[in-house]
Amino acid sequence: TQGLQTRLVNSLRDSGIAALVTERLPASTQALRIHGTIRRYERVKTGESYAVSVSLEMRVEQDQGEPIIEQEYSAEVPAADTTINSSVAAFGVALDQVFAKFYGDLVALKGDAHAR
């Protein structure tokens, strides 16, 4: 899970969506807080090959804990071949697709003072 968190943090930092994106912040600091739960993270046999399936439940909360996004984001990506390395690469692509969908919803919040 730490790897997923790091990947999301780096993705959000690289996007420039906010002046500060961090994994740790004092509770008293006004900010949007992102929580995620892994719902599915599997390598699935599909006939003679494999695919990966990733599903993350993401929640974005305002300062008082009120959710402003609470949604499941999913992606399925076929592996290039039957090797574990191909499946690992497919997981990376699936995660990037999930994070891109989530990022799209975050961008829609840009009108909120916290997302500027």
C-alpha positions in Angstrom: 0.0 0.0 0.0 2.9 2.4 0.6 3.9 2.0 -3.0 0.4 3.0 -4.2 0.4 6.0 -1.8 3.8 7.1 -3.1 2.7 6.7 -6.7 -0.5 8.8 -6.1 1.4 11.5 -4.2 4.0 11.8 -6.9 1.3 11.9 -9.6 -0.5 14.7 -7.8 2.7 16.6 -7.2 3.7 16.3 -10.8 0.3 17.5 -12.0 0.6 20.8 -10.1 -3.0 20.5 -8.8 -2.1 22.1 -5.5 0.8 24.1 -4.0 1.4 21.4 -1.4 0.8 17.6 -1.7 2.1 15.7 1.3 1.6 12.4 3.1 1.6 14.0 6.5 -0.1 17.2 7.7 -1.2 18.4 11.2 -4.9 17.9 11.8 -5.3 21.6 12.4 -4.1 22.5 8.9 -6.9 23.3 6.4 -6.7 21.0 3.5 -8.5 18.4 1.4 -7.6 14.9 2.7 -7.5 11.9 0.5 -8.2 8.4 1.8 -8.1 5.2 -0.3 -9.0 1.6 0.1 -7.9 -1.2 -2.2 -10.9 -3.1 -3.4 -9.3 -5.2 -6.0 -5.7 -5.7 -7.1 -5.5 -9.0 -8.9 -3.7 -10.8 -11.8 -6.4 -12.7 -13.6 -6.0 -15.6 -16.0 -7.9 -14.9 -19.2 -7.7 -18.0 -21.4 -4.1 -18.4 -22.5 -3.0 -15.0 -21.1 -3.4 -12.7 -18.1 -4.9 -9.4 -17.3 -4.8 -7.2 -14.2 -7.7 -5.7 -12.4 -7.4 -2.7 -10.1 -10.2 -1.1 -8.1 -9.6 1.6 -5.5 -12.2 3.4 -3.4 -11.2 7.0 -3.1 -12.6 9.5 -0.6 -11.7 13.2 -0.5 -12.8 15.0 2.7 -13.0 18.7 3.6 -11.6 19.9 6.9 -14.5 18.7 9.0 -14.4 15.3 7.5 -17.3 15.9 5.1 -16.8 13.8 2.0 -16.8 15.7 -1.3 -15.7 12.7 -3.4 -16.5 9.1 -2.5 -16.2 6.9 -5.5 -14.7 3.6 -6.7 -12.3 3.9 -9.7 -11.4 0.8 -11.7 -9.3 -0.4 -14.6 -8.5 -3.7 -16.3 -5.4 -4.0 -18.5 -4.2 -7.1 -20.4 -0.6 -8.2 -19.8 1.6 -8.2 -22.9 2.4 -11.9 -22.3 2.3 -14.5 -19.5 5.4 -13.3 -17.6 5.2 -11.7 -14.2 7.1 -8.7 -15.5 4.4 -8.1 -18.0 1.7 -8.3 -15.3 3.7 -5.8 -13.2 3.9 -3.4 -16.1 0.1 -3.9 -16.6 -0.5 -3.0 -12.9 1.4 0.2 -13.5 -0.8 1.1 -16.5 -4.0 0.2 -14.6 -3.0 2.3 -11.6 -2.2 5.3 -13.9 -5.6 4.9 -15.5 -7.3 4.8 -12.1 -5.4 7.8 -10.9 -6.2 9.7 -14.1 -9.9 9.2 -13.5 -9.5 10.3 -9.9 -7.5 13.3 -11.0 -10.3 14.3 -13.4 -12.7 14.5 -10.4 -10.2 16.5 -8.4 -9.8 19.0 -11.2 -13.6 19.4 -11.2 -13.2 20.6 -7.6 -10.9 23.5 -8.6 -13.6 26.0 -7.8 -13.2 24.9 -4.1 -10.8 27.2 -2.2 -8.9 24.1 -0.9 -8.1 22.8 -4.3 -6.5 25.9 -5.7 
